[in-house]
Amino acid sequence: MISLYSGEFLEVSIKDLMIPSERVAHVQVGNSLEHALLVLTKSGYTAIPVLDPHYRLMGLISTPIIMDSILGLQRIEFEQLERKRVEEAMNTKIPRINIHSTLKSSLDLLVDHPFLCIEDDSGIFEGILTRRTVLLKLSQQVKRYNKK
């Protein structure tokens, strides 16, 4: 039987599992909603981080958030896409984890979120931890223990 408290799985560093910021699609707070929608569509992601000019994590933007912000009373106001800025629509209440965290401290958040944004002690965006990455790591552990 696998012991999750053996330290091999739960104490894994977030640094070892994260996708670094250089490989994560993101937008800046001052970008238009049109730009954000293009990045979301091209990347195929449901949500992406929003950063300030100093690469501090400010929130998340998603296609549903964008669509909700351009929805008028009688029609979708597509002209708002180029006028409105990401900072006007983004979700600022997002789960964040510190780069020095362990997997154990992130599991509860991953139950409800497909990915978690990782920041350093100064709030600088370092990357993301995806539910997929954690499940792959767990799968590797299970396969390794099944061979024994």
Solvent accessible surface area in square Angstrom, and as a share of the most:
residue,aa,sasa,rsa
1,M,239,1.07
2,I,49,0.25
3,S,61,0.39
4,L,72,0.36
5,Y,175,0.67
6,S,58,0.38
7,G,30,0.29
8,E,69,0.31
9,F,8,0.03
10,L,12,0.06
11,E,91,0.41
12,V,21,0.12
13,S,39,0.25
14,I,0,0.00
15,K,111,0.47
16,D,109,0.57
17,L,16,0.08
18,M,39,0.18
19,I,43,0.22
20,P,41,0.26
21,S,27,0.17
22,E,150,0.67
23,R,173,0.63
24,V,14,0.08
25,A,28,0.21
26,H,61,0.27
27,V,2,0.01
28,Q,48,0.21
29,V,23,0.13
30,G,41,0.39
31,N,41,0.21
32,S,18,0.11
33,L,0,0.00
34,E,77,0.34
35,H,78,0.35
36,A,0,0.00
37,L,41,0.20
38,L,103,0.51
39,V,31,0.18
40,L,3,0.01
41,T,99,0.57
42,K,175,0.74
43,S,41,0.27
44,G,63,0.61
45,Y,121,0.46
46,T,101,0.59
47,A,18,0.14
48,I,1,0.01
49,P,2,0.01
50,V,0,0.00
51,L,2,0.01
52,D,10,0.05
53,P,98,0.61
54,H,120,0.53
55,Y,118,0.45
56,R,101,0.37
57,L,7,0.04
58,M,70,0.31
59,G,0,0.00
60,L,28,0.14
61,I,0,0.00
62,S,16,0.10
63,T,50,0.29
64,P,94,0.59
65,I,46,0.23
66,I,0,0.00
67,M,65,0.29
68,D,102,0.53
69,S,30,0.20
70,I,1,0.00
71,L,107,0.53
72,G,21,0.20
73,L,187,0.93
74,Q,177,0.78
75,R,138,0.50
76,I,59,0.30
77,E,54,0.24
78,F,121,0.50
79,E,62,0.28
80,Q,35,0.16
81,L,21,0.10
82,E,109,0.49
83,R,146,0.53
84,K,52,0.22
85,R,85,0.31
86,V,0,0.00
87,E,93,0.42
88,E,114,0.51
89,A,18,0.14
90,M,30,0.13
91,N,64,0.33
92,T,77,0.45
93,K,181,0.77
94,I,18,0.09
95,P,26,0.16
96,R,87,0.32
97,I,13,0.07
98,N,47,0.24
99,I,13,0.07
100,H,121,0.54
101,S,25,0.16
102,T,43,0.25
103,L,0,0.00
104,K,105,0.44
105,S,72,0.46
106,S,0,0.00
107,L,59,0.29
108,D,122,0.63
109,L,62,0.31
110,L,7,0.03
111,V,112,0.64
112,D,110,0.57
113,H,62,0.28
114,P,78,0.49
115,F,29,0.12
116,L,0,0.00
117,C,2,0.01
118,I,0,0.00
119,E,27,0.12
120,D,35,0.18
121,D,114,0.59
122,S,81,0.52
123,G,18,0.17
124,I,53,0.27
125,F,8,0.03
126,E,48,0.21
127,G,0,0.00
128,I,18,0.09
129,L,0,0.00
130,T,23,0.13
131,R,86,0.31
132,R,173,0.63
133,T,31,0.18
134,V,8,0.04
135,L,102,0.51
136,L,85,0.42
137,K,55,0.23
138,L,56,0.28
139,S,42,0.27
140,Q,113,0.50
141,Q,9,0.04
142,V,55,0.32
143,K,128,0.54
144,R,110,0.40
145,Y,52,0.20
146,N,118,0.60
147,K,176,0.74
148,K,170,0.72
